[in-house]
Amino acid sequence: MIRPVLTEIGIFLIPFAAYAVFLLATRSGVLTASSWPAHLVAKLVLGSLLLVVISFVFLAQFSGAPPDSTYIPAHIENGRLVDGVEK
């Protein structure tokens, strides 16, 4: 569960990292407040949220088993735990 959460946090931070790299490339002050005006931060947040929503859609659409598959849950066979499988 922690991996998908960290993936989404990473996706959210991509626009901020890209803008910080842009500031470094243009030799502007990355840590100065004048480089991060409120309207620009708001645009970065909106872009980040859009990326996260798109990644959720892709995750839901392209992950998991095919729609016509049957899930067999984990169970005990001959005294041993057998993992669940998609068939």
A tleap script that builds the chain and sets N, CA, C and O, in Angstrom:
source leaprc.protein.ff14SB
mol = sequence {
  NMET ILE ARG PRO VAL LEU THR GLU ILE GLY
  ILE PHE LEU ILE PRO PHE ALA ALA TYR ALA
  VAL PHE LEU LEU ALA THR ARG SER GLY VAL
  LEU THR ALA SER SER TRP PRO ALA HIE LEU
  VAL ALA LYS LEU VAL LEU GLY SER LEU LEU
  LEU VAL VAL ILE SER PHE VAL PHE LEU ALA
  GLN PHE SER GLY ALA PRO PRO ASP SER THR
  TYR ILE PRO ALA HIE ILE GLU ASN GLY ARG
  LEU VAL ASP GLY VAL GLU CLYS
}
set mol.1.N position { 0.820 -1.200 0.000 }
set mol.1.CA position { 0.000 0.000 0.000 }
set mol.1.C position { 0.860 1.258 0.000 }
set mol.1.O position { 0.450 2.291 -0.529 }
set mol.2.N position { 2.042 1.174 0.587 }
set mol.2.CA position { 2.882 2.369 0.663 }
set mol.2.C position { 3.449 2.744 -0.715 }
set mol.2.O position { 3.660 3.925 -0.992 }
set mol.3.N position { 3.694 1.759 -1.573 }
set mol.3.CA position { 4.260 2.041 -2.890 }
set mol.3.C position { 3.315 2.870 -3.752 }
set mol.3.O position { 3.763 3.853 -4.342 }
set mol.4.N position { 2.028 2.528 -3.857 }
set mol.4.CA position { 1.138 3.391 -4.659 }
set mol.4.C position { 1.011 4.809 -4.085 }
set mol.4.O position { 0.909 5.778 -4.837 }
set mol.5.N position { 1.017 4.925 -2.774 }
set mol.5.CA position { 0.917 6.257 -2.157 }
set mol.5.C position { 2.155 7.083 -2.489 }
set mol.5.O position { 2.046 8.251 -2.862 }
set mol.6.N position { 3.338 6.472 -2.352 }
set mol.6.CA position { 4.567 7.200 -2.677 }
set mol.6.C position { 4.655 7.522 -4.164 }
set mol.6.O position { 5.203 8.556 -4.544 }
set mol.7.N position { 4.125 6.649 -4.998 }
set mol.7.CA position { 4.093 6.926 -6.433 }
set mol.7.C position { 3.236 8.149 -6.728 }
set mol.7.O position { 3.631 9.012 -7.512 }
set mol.8.N position { 2.072 8.226 -6.108 }
set mol.8.CA position { 1.195 9.379 -6.340 }
set mol.8.C position { 1.804 10.668 -5.785 }
set mol.8.O position { 1.658 11.730 -6.390 }
set mol.9.N position { 2.478 10.583 -4.650 }
set mol.9.CA position { 3.164 11.768 -4.103 }
set mol.9.C position { 4.263 12.212 -5.060 }
set mol.9.O position { 4.437 13.405 -5.308 }
set mol.10.N position { 5.005 11.240 -5.596 }
set mol.10.CA position { 6.045 11.569 -6.573 }
set mol.10.C position { 5.478 12.220 -7.813 }
set mol.10.O position { 6.049 13.182 -8.327 }
set mol.11.N position { 4.362 11.707 -8.302 }
set mol.11.CA position { 3.716 12.295 -9.473 }
set mol.11.C position { 3.249 13.715 -9.164 }
set mol.11.O position { 3.345 14.601 -10.013 }
set mol.12.N position { 2.744 13.930 -7.950 }
set mol.12.CA position { 2.308 15.268 -7.557 }
set mol.12.C position { 3.485 16.249 -7.544 }
set mol.12.O position { 3.306 17.423 -7.869 }
set mol.13.N position { 4.671 15.793 -7.179 }
set mol.13.CA position { 5.826 16.679 -7.046 }
set mol.13.C position { 6.545 16.950 -8.366 }
set mol.13.O position { 7.423 17.811 -8.409 }
set mol.14.N position { 6.199 16.240 -9.445 }
set mol.14.CA position { 6.890 16.409 -10.723 }
set mol.14.C position { 6.867 17.859 -11.228 }
set mol.14.O position { 7.930 18.367 -11.582 }
set mol.15.N position { 5.724 18.555 -11.283 }
set mol.15.CA position { 5.752 19.938 -11.776 }
set mol.15.C position { 6.617 20.875 -10.930 }
set mol.15.O position { 7.270 21.771 -11.465 }
set mol.16.N position { 6.622 20.669 -9.617 }
set mol.16.CA position { 7.448 21.514 -8.750 }
set mol.16.C position { 8.931 21.256 -8.999 }
set mol.16.O position { 9.733 22.189 -9.021 }
set mol.17.N position { 9.288 20.001 -9.184 }
set mol.17.CA position { 10.686 19.662 -9.473 }
set mol.17.C position { 11.103 20.209 -10.837 }
set mol.17.O position { 12.221 20.699 -10.992 }
set mol.18.N position { 10.214 20.129 -11.821 }
set mol.18.CA position { 10.523 20.651 -13.149 }
set mol.18.C position { 10.727 22.167 -13.096 }
set mol.18.O position { 11.629 22.695 -13.747 }
set mol.19.N position { 9.897 22.863 -12.329 }
set mol.19.CA position { 10.055 24.317 -12.210 }
set mol.19.C position { 11.340 24.655 -11.462 }
set mol.19.O position { 12.013 25.627 -11.807 }
set mol.20.N position { 11.689 23.882 -10.456 }
set mol.20.CA position { 12.942 24.111 -9.724 }
set mol.20.C position { 14.143 23.887 -10.641 }
set mol.20.O position { 15.119 24.633 -10.569 }
set mol.21.N position { 14.085 22.878 -11.494 }
set mol.21.CA position { 15.164 22.655 -12.467 }
set mol.21.C position { 15.232 23.821 -13.447 }
set mol.21.O position { 16.319 24.262 -13.821 }
set mol.22.N position { 14.065 24.320 -13.863 }
set mol.22.CA position { 14.044 25.493 -14.738 }
set mol.22.C position { 14.708 26.692 -14.057 }
set mol.22.O position { 15.485 27.414 -14.682 }
set mol.23.N position { 14.402 26.899 -12.787 }
set mol.23.CA position { 15.023 28.015 -12.061 }
set mol.23.C position { 16.533 27.833 -11.946 }
set mol.23.O position { 17.288 28.798 -12.064 }
set mol.24.N position { 16.965 26.614 -11.720 }
set mol.24.CA position { 18.403 26.347 -11.661 }
set mol.24.C position { 19.061 26.589 -13.013 }
set mol.24.O position { 20.161 27.137 -13.080 }
set mol.25.N position { 18.395 26.185 -14.089 }
set mol.25.CA position { 18.958 26.356 -15.433 }
set mol.25.C position { 19.054 27.826 -15.821 }
set mol.25.O position { 19.975 28.221 -16.536 }
set mol.26.N position { 18.117 28.633 -15.359 }
set mol.26.CA position { 18.144 30.060 -15.681 }
set mol.26.C position { 18.907 30.869 -14.644 }
set mol.26.O position { 18.952 32.098 -14.706 }
set mol.27.N position { 19.504 30.166 -13.692 }
set mol.27.CA position { 20.306 30.784 -12.624 }
set mol.27.C position { 19.501 31.774 -11.783 }
set mol.27.O position { 20.045 32.756 -11.279 }
set mol.28.N position { 18.219 31.511 -11.637 }
set mol.28.CA position { 17.373 32.301 -10.746 }
set mol.28.C position { 17.461 31.697 -9.352 }
set mol.28.O position { 17.888 30.553 -9.196 }
set mol.29.N position { 17.068 32.440 -8.364 }
set mol.29.CA position { 17.111 31.932 -6.997 }
set mol.29.C position { 15.994 30.937 -6.746 }
set mol.29.O position { 14.820 31.307 -6.743 }
set mol.30.N position { 16.348 29.679 -6.537 }
set mol.30.CA position { 15.337 28.646 -6.313 }
set mol.30.C position { 14.649 28.850 -4.971 }
set mol.30.O position { 13.451 28.599 -4.844 }
set mol.31.N position { 15.384 29.295 -3.985 }
set mol.31.CA position { 14.838 29.422 -2.639 }
set mol.31.C position { 14.334 30.822 -2.302 }
set mol.31.O position { 13.931 31.073 -1.166 }
set mol.32.N position { 14.351 31.724 -3.255 }
set mol.32.CA position { 13.842 33.064 -2.988 }
set mol.32.C position { 12.334 33.105 -3.222 }
set mol.32.O position { 11.815 32.446 -4.123 }
set mol.33.N position { 11.654 33.873 -2.415 }
set mol.33.CA position { 10.191 33.948 -2.499 }
set mol.33.C position { 9.724 34.574 -3.809 }
set mol.33.O position { 8.635 34.254 -4.285 }
set mol.34.N position { 10.521 35.455 -4.397 }
set mol.34.CA position { 10.104 36.102 -5.645 }
set mol.34.C position { 10.077 35.122 -6.822 }
set mol.34.O position { 9.429 35.399 -7.832 }
set mol.35.N position { 10.759 33.996 -6.713 }
set mol.35.CA position { 10.740 32.987 -7.770 }
set mol.35.C position { 9.510 32.091 -7.698 }
set mol.35.O position { 9.220 31.360 -8.645 }
set mol.36.N position { 8.789 32.141 -6.587 }
set mol.36.CA position { 7.625 31.282 -6.373 }
set mol.36.C position { 6.390 32.132 -6.046 }
set mol.36.O position { 5.863 32.038 -4.938 }
set mol.37.N position { 5.914 32.969 -7.001 }
set mol.37.CA position { 4.710 33.773 -6.719 }
set mol.37.C position { 3.483 32.876 -6.528 }
set mol.37.O position { 3.429 31.750 -7.023 }
set mol.38.N position { 2.512 33.407 -5.802 }
set mol.38.CA position { 1.333 32.615 -5.440 }
set mol.38.C position { 0.562 32.122 -6.661 }
set mol.38.O position { 0.090 30.985 -6.671 }
set mol.39.N position { 0.426 32.956 -7.688 }
set mol.39.CA position { -0.325 32.522 -8.877 }
set mol.39.C position { 0.390 31.376 -9.597 }
set mol.39.O position { -0.258 30.500 -10.169 }
set mol.40.N position { 1.712 31.384 -9.568 }
set mol.40.CA position { 2.461 30.303 -10.209 }
set mol.40.C position { 2.378 29.017 -9.396 }
set mol.40.O position { 2.251 27.932 -9.963 }
set mol.41.N position { 2.446 29.129 -8.095 }
set mol.41.CA position { 2.305 27.951 -7.231 }
set mol.41.C position { 0.912 27.351 -7.394 }
set mol.41.O position { 0.757 26.130 -7.396 }
set mol.42.N position { -0.101 28.205 -7.530 }
set mol.42.CA position { -1.462 27.708 -7.743 }
set mol.42.C position { -1.555 26.946 -9.065 }
set mol.42.O position { -2.216 25.910 -9.132 }
set mol.43.N position { -0.903 27.447 -10.112 }
set mol.43.CA position { -0.897 26.740 -11.393 }
set mol.43.C position { -0.158 25.404 -11.277 }
set mol.43.O position { -0.579 24.404 -11.858 }
set mol.44.N position { 0.939 25.394 -10.527 }
set mol.44.CA position { 1.679 24.148 -10.321 }
set mol.44.C position { 0.838 23.131 -9.551 }
set mol.44.O position { 0.871 21.939 -9.856 }
set mol.45.N position { 0.088 23.598 -8.555 }
set mol.45.CA position { -0.784 22.702 -7.792 }
set mol.45.C position { -1.880 22.131 -8.686 }
set mol.45.O position { -2.167 20.936 -8.626 }
set mol.46.N position { -2.492 22.974 -9.513 }
set mol.46.CA position { -3.526 22.488 -10.431 }
set mol.46.C position { -2.962 21.482 -11.433 }
set mol.46.O position { -3.594 20.464 -11.719 }
set mol.47.N position { -1.784 21.766 -11.960 }
set mol.47.CA position { -1.140 20.820 -12.861 }
set mol.47.C position { -0.806 19.510 -12.168 }
set mol.47.O position { -0.953 18.436 -12.752 }
set mol.48.N position { -0.358 19.597 -10.927 }
set mol.48.CA position { -0.040 18.400 -10.148 }
set mol.48.C position { -1.285 17.572 -9.893 }
set mol.48.O position { -1.258 16.349 -10.036 }
set mol.49.N position { -2.371 18.221 -9.520 }
set mol.49.CA position { -3.618 17.493 -9.276 }
set mol.49.C position { -4.136 16.839 -10.559 }
set mol.49.O position { -4.669 15.730 -10.522 }
set mol.50.N position { -3.979 17.518 -11.672 }
set mol.50.CA position { -4.376 16.941 -12.952 }
set mol.50.C position { -3.545 15.689 -13.265 }
set mol.50.O position { -4.088 14.679 -13.712 }
set mol.51.N position { -2.246 15.758 -13.032 }
set mol.51.CA position { -1.397 14.586 -13.247 }
set mol.51.C position { -1.799 13.421 -12.349 }
set mol.51.O position { -1.816 12.272 -12.790 }
set mol.52.N position { -2.122 13.714 -11.092 }
set mol.52.CA position { -2.522 12.653 -10.165 }
set mol.52.C position { -3.834 12.021 -10.604 }
set mol.52.O position { -3.973 10.799 -10.557 }
set mol.53.N position { -4.790 12.825 -11.028 }
set mol.53.CA position { -6.070 12.282 -11.489 }
set mol.53.C position { -5.854 11.415 -12.726 }
set mol.53.O position { -6.429 10.331 -12.828 }
set mol.54.N position { -5.037 11.878 -13.659 }
set mol.54.CA position { -4.747 11.092 -14.857 }
set mol.54.C position { -4.069 9.777 -14.481 }
set mol.54.O position { -4.376 8.732 -15.055 }
set mol.55.N position { -3.151 9.828 -13.522 }
set mol.55.CA position { -2.478 8.589 -13.119 }
set mol.55.C position { -3.448 7.628 -12.434 }
set mol.55.O position { -3.322 6.415 -12.600 }
set mol.56.N position { -4.416 8.143 -11.666 }
set mol.56.CA position { -5.445 7.277 -11.072 }
set mol.56.C position { -6.280 6.602 -12.156 }
set mol.56.O position { -6.594 5.416 -12.056 }
set mol.57.N position { -6.635 7.355 -13.184 }
set mol.57.CA position { -7.425 6.789 -14.278 }
set mol.57.C position { -6.640 5.692 -14.985 }
set mol.57.O position { -7.178 4.617 -15.252 }
set mol.58.N position { -5.363 5.958 -15.292 }
set mol.58.CA position { -4.537 4.941 -15.936 }
set mol.58.C position { -4.357 3.726 -15.040 }
set mol.58.O position { -4.377 2.595 -15.524 }
set mol.59.N position { -4.183 3.941 -13.750 }
set mol.59.CA position { -4.032 2.825 -12.824 }
set mol.59.C position { -5.288 1.960 -12.810 }
set mol.59.O position { -5.195 0.732 -12.833 }
set mol.60.N position { -6.446 2.583 -12.772 }
set mol.60.CA position { -7.697 1.836 -12.748 }
set mol.60.C position { -7.959 1.135 -14.076 }
set mol.60.O position { -8.507 0.033 -14.103 }
set mol.61.N position { -7.569 1.774 -15.177 }
set mol.61.CA position { -7.866 1.223 -16.493 }
set mol.61.C position { -6.925 0.097 -16.897 }
set mol.61.O position { -7.362 -0.883 -17.502 }
set mol.62.N position { -5.654 0.219 -16.575 }
set mol.62.CA position { -4.661 -0.692 -17.135 }
set mol.62.C position { -4.011 -1.628 -16.126 }
set mol.62.O position { -3.065 -2.329 -16.484 }
set mol.63.N position { -4.472 -1.669 -14.895 }
set mol.63.CA position { -3.894 -2.597 -13.926 }
set mol.63.C position { -4.933 -3.638 -13.536 }
set mol.63.O position { -6.125 -3.483 -13.802 }
set mol.64.N position { -4.462 -4.687 -12.909 }
set mol.64.CA position { -5.379 -5.720 -12.463 }
set mol.64.C position { -5.587 -6.792 -13.512 }
set mol.64.O position { -4.938 -6.801 -14.557 }
set mol.65.N position { -6.478 -7.667 -13.220 }
set mol.65.CA position { -6.765 -8.799 -14.092 }
set mol.65.C position { -7.767 -8.395 -15.174 }
set mol.65.O position { -8.461 -7.387 -15.040 }
set mol.66.N position { -7.837 -9.178 -16.231 }
set mol.66.CA position { -8.828 -8.895 -17.277 }
set mol.66.C position { -10.254 -8.976 -16.724 }
set mol.66.O position { -10.491 -9.679 -15.742 }
set mol.67.N position { -11.192 -8.277 -17.333 }
set mol.67.CA position { -12.561 -8.248 -16.816 }
set mol.67.C position { -13.243 -9.614 -16.749 }
set mol.67.O position { -14.096 -9.824 -15.886 }
set mol.68.N position { -12.893 -10.542 -17.631 }
set mol.68.CA position { -13.564 -11.831 -17.642 }
set mol.68.C position { -12.848 -12.904 -16.819 }
set mol.68.O position { -13.184 -14.084 -16.912 }
set mol.69.N position { -11.870 -12.498 -16.021 }
set mol.69.CA position { -11.126 -13.477 -15.226 }
set mol.69.C position { -11.871 -13.826 -13.940 }
set mol.69.O position { -12.742 -13.083 -13.486 }
set mol.70.N position { -11.514 -14.958 -13.372 }
set mol.70.CA position { -12.110 -15.427 -12.124 }
set mol.70.C position { -11.038 -15.438 -11.045 }
set mol.70.O position { -9.952 -15.980 -11.252 }
set mol.71.N position { -11.332 -14.854 -9.914 }
set mol.71.CA position { -10.379 -14.819 -8.801 }
set mol.71.C position { -10.646 -15.994 -7.878 }
set mol.71.O position { -11.775 -16.214 -7.440 }
set mol.72.N position { -9.604 -16.739 -7.590 }
set mol.72.CA position { -9.679 -17.826 -6.612 }
set mol.72.C position { -8.897 -17.363 -5.397 }
set mol.72.O position { -7.677 -17.221 -5.483 }
set mol.73.N position { -9.554 -17.120 -4.258 }
set mol.73.CA position { -8.868 -16.579 -3.086 }
set mol.73.C position { -7.872 -17.579 -2.508 }
set mol.73.O position { -7.911 -18.769 -2.820 }
set mol.74.N position { -6.986 -17.075 -1.666 }
set mol.74.CA position { -6.034 -17.932 -0.964 }
set mol.74.C position { -6.798 -18.950 -0.135 }
set mol.74.O position { -7.835 -18.646 0.455 }
set mol.75.N position { -6.270 -20.149 -0.105 }
set mol.75.CA position { -6.959 -21.219 0.616 }
set mol.75.C position { -5.940 -22.258 1.097 }
set mol.75.O position { -4.768 -22.220 0.722 }
set mol.76.N position { -6.404 -23.169 1.920 }
set mol.76.CA position { -5.556 -24.222 2.466 }
set mol.76.C position { -5.759 -25.500 1.646 }
set mol.76.O position { -6.886 -25.962 1.469 }
set mol.77.N position { -4.650 -26.066 1.145 }
set mol.77.CA position { -4.671 -27.359 0.456 }
set mol.77.C position { -3.631 -28.258 1.100 }
set mol.77.O position { -2.452 -27.907 1.164 }
set mol.78.N position { -4.062 -29.409 1.575 }
set mol.78.CA position { -3.164 -30.380 2.199 }
set mol.78.C position { -2.336 -29.744 3.323 }
set mol.78.O position { -1.155 -30.052 3.483 }
set mol.79.N position { -2.961 -28.867 4.087 }
set mol.79.CA position { -2.296 -28.254 5.230 }
set mol.79.C position { -1.356 -27.109 4.876 }
set mol.79.O position { -0.652 -26.608 5.753 }
set mol.80.N position { -1.323 -26.675 3.603 }
set mol.80.CA position { -0.443 -25.569 3.178 }
set mol.80.C position { -1.291 -24.441 2.607 }
set mol.80.O position { -2.324 -24.680 1.981 }
set mol.81.N position { -0.847 -23.221 2.830 }
set mol.81.CA position { -1.539 -22.045 2.301 }
set mol.81.C position { -1.164 -21.852 0.839 }
set mol.81.O position { 0.016 -21.739 0.503 }
set mol.82.N position { -2.159 -21.814 -0.021 }
set mol.82.CA position { -1.953 -21.607 -1.459 }
set mol.82.C position { -2.410 -20.186 -1.780 }
set mol.82.O position { -3.497 -19.769 -1.382 }
set mol.83.N position { -1.566 -19.447 -2.505 }
set mol.83.CA position { -1.884 -18.073 -2.866 }
set mol.83.C position { -3.122 -17.999 -3.755 }
set mol.83.O position { -3.477 -18.953 -4.448 }
set mol.84.N position { -3.765 -16.834 -3.711 }
set mol.84.CA position { -4.886 -16.590 -4.607 }
set mol.84.C position { -4.381 -16.397 -6.023 }
set mol.84.O position { -3.264 -15.920 -6.224 }
set mol.85.N position { -5.179 -16.755 -6.993 }
set mol.85.CA position { -4.786 -16.643 -8.402 }
set mol.85.C position { -5.929 -16.080 -9.233 }
set mol.85.O position { -7.099 -16.178 -8.863 }
set mol.86.N position { -5.568 -15.497 -10.351 }
set mol.86.CA position { -6.544 -15.017 -11.345 }
set mol.86.C position { -6.573 -16.046 -12.463 }
set mol.86.O position { -5.523 -16.394 -13.003 }
set mol.87.N position { -7.740 -16.535 -12.818 }
set mol.87.CA position { -7.863 -17.476 -13.936 }
set mol.87.C position { -8.842 -16.958 -14.946 }
set mol.87.O position { -9.083 -17.610 -15.962 }
savepdb mol mol.pdb
quit
